[in-house]
Amino acid sequence: MFPSTPTTPPPKRYSDKYLIVGLGNPGREYGLNRHNVGFILLDRLAERYGLPPFTKRQGQALTSDGTIADAPVVLVKPQTYMNLSGEAVGALVRFYEIHRDRLLVCVDDIDLPVGVLRLRARGTSGGQRGLQSVIDHVGTQAFPRVRIGIGHPTGHRAAETHVLQDMQGDELEIISATVDKAVDAIETFIRGGIVLAMSRYNGPFDREG
């Protein structure tokens, strides 16, 4: 009898889709909260590229799908509330068989000044509990993310209070402009990868640019 020939399993096939996730809290009362910048960004992204409204329910998320820069995308708003976001995201990553390089998570960042945009290819959660939940449920921190600075609370105000307050006035104007910049960055990410997007868009808010 001939010895059996060792075989290796074929490499896993991943979808060609991009999963673009915005983190926030469901409900109108949270709509303009600093913590909902991820949801605001996805709404702006869907509007820019003519994707349908977020009315499709998939598991614990609302989704919208279509194409951006000629690539298939699924936009995801977890409905689990911020700190449990990973439950919804992990399930959709597995359902669509998304490679970690095509998962992009968009979040607010209390440790960045208002209007700073920071893209990263990987990294820790930096204390952002929604992002930590995603890391826990997808089993890696090696996926791209977009962070938008919402500034640190002043005085003795607690971080939990700060993130759940509405943006107003000049702050709202700056963050809205930064969200538009983030939409451009996401298109660049899809077209050319996270390194190119980082090189073009990382930095503070520039009222002139």
Secondary structure as GFF3:
##gff-version 3
##sequence-region A 1 209
A	DSSP	beta_strand	18	22	.	.	.	ID=ss1
A	DSSP	three_ten_helix	28	30	.	.	.	ID=ss2
A	DSSP	three_ten_helix	34	36	.	.	.	ID=ss3
A	DSSP	alpha_helix	37	49	.	.	.	ID=ss4
A	DSSP	beta_strand	56	58	.	.	.	ID=ss5
A	DSSP	beta_strand	61	68	.	.	.	ID=ss6
A	DSSP	beta_strand	71	78	.	.	.	ID=ss7
A	DSSP	three_ten_helix	82	84	.	.	.	ID=ss8
A	DSSP	alpha_helix	85	96	.	.	.	ID=ss9
A	DSSP	three_ten_helix	100	102	.	.	.	ID=ss10
A	DSSP	beta_strand	103	109	.	.	.	ID=ss11
A	DSSP	beta_strand	117	120	.	.	.	ID=ss12
A	DSSP	alpha_helix	129	138	.	.	.	ID=ss13
A	DSSP	beta_strand	145	149	.	.	.	ID=ss14
A	DSSP	alpha_helix	159	163	.	.	.	ID=ss15
A	DSSP	alpha_helix	169	192	.	.	.	ID=ss16
A	DSSP	alpha_helix	194	201	.	.	.	ID=ss17
###
